[in-house]
Amino acid sequence: MRRFGLARVARLATVTATGHPHVVPVTFAVDGDRVFTAVDAKPKTTTDLQRLRNLRANPAVALLADHYDDDWSVLWWVRADGQASVIDDPPIMAEPIRRLVARYPQYVDRPPAGPVIAIRVTRWSGWSAS
């Protein structure tokens, strides 16, 4: 789904240990059927993030990117369903972080420290008004 990479922010959906949905906005980089996001330096209340705990217990995820415009003829959304893994080994994190830095100028001076979430997309779906 080529449009997915056009979005600047996506929403990552995971499931808590009690079966409740958990959705957070994320930055991301796409490499074919792999999507990467990382924990960055934006202020957070903890480094023990709910999304990481969720993924370690249940790797099933959905990632939704969309485009809204007042002109509804240009609306679209793309969803990537897949299996995620948490990568916290610096040598393995290097390439996904390089991709994120290349995509977001805000990361040039302060790259994400990680960990990285690597999503292997098993199903793409989407909709477009045009």
TAQUI-V242775 format. One record per backbone hydrogen bond with DSSP energy under -0.5 kcal/mol. CO is the residue of the C=O (numbers start at 1). NH is the residue of the N-H. If there is no record, write none. Layout:
BEGIN
co: (CO;CO)
nh: (NH;NH)
END
This chain:
BEGIN
co: (1;2;3;3;4;9;10;10;11;11;12;12;13;14;16;20;22;24;26;29;31;33;34;35;36;37;38;39;47;49;50;51;52;53;54;59;61;62;63;64;65;67;70;71;72;75;76;77;78;79;79;80;81;81;82;83;85;85;86;87;87;88;89;89;90;92;93;94;95;96;97;98;99;100;103;104;105;115;116;116;117;117;118;118;119;119;120;123;125;127)
nh: (4;5;6;7;7;66;12;26;13;64;14;24;62;22;19;16;14;12;10;36;34;121;31;119;29;117;40;114;49;53;54;55;56;57;58;84;82;13;80;11;78;76;72;74;75;129;67;127;65;81;125;63;122;123;61;120;87;118;88;115;116;90;92;93;94;96;97;98;99;100;101;102;103;104;105;107;108;39;87;118;37;119;85;120;35;121;83;81;79;77)
END
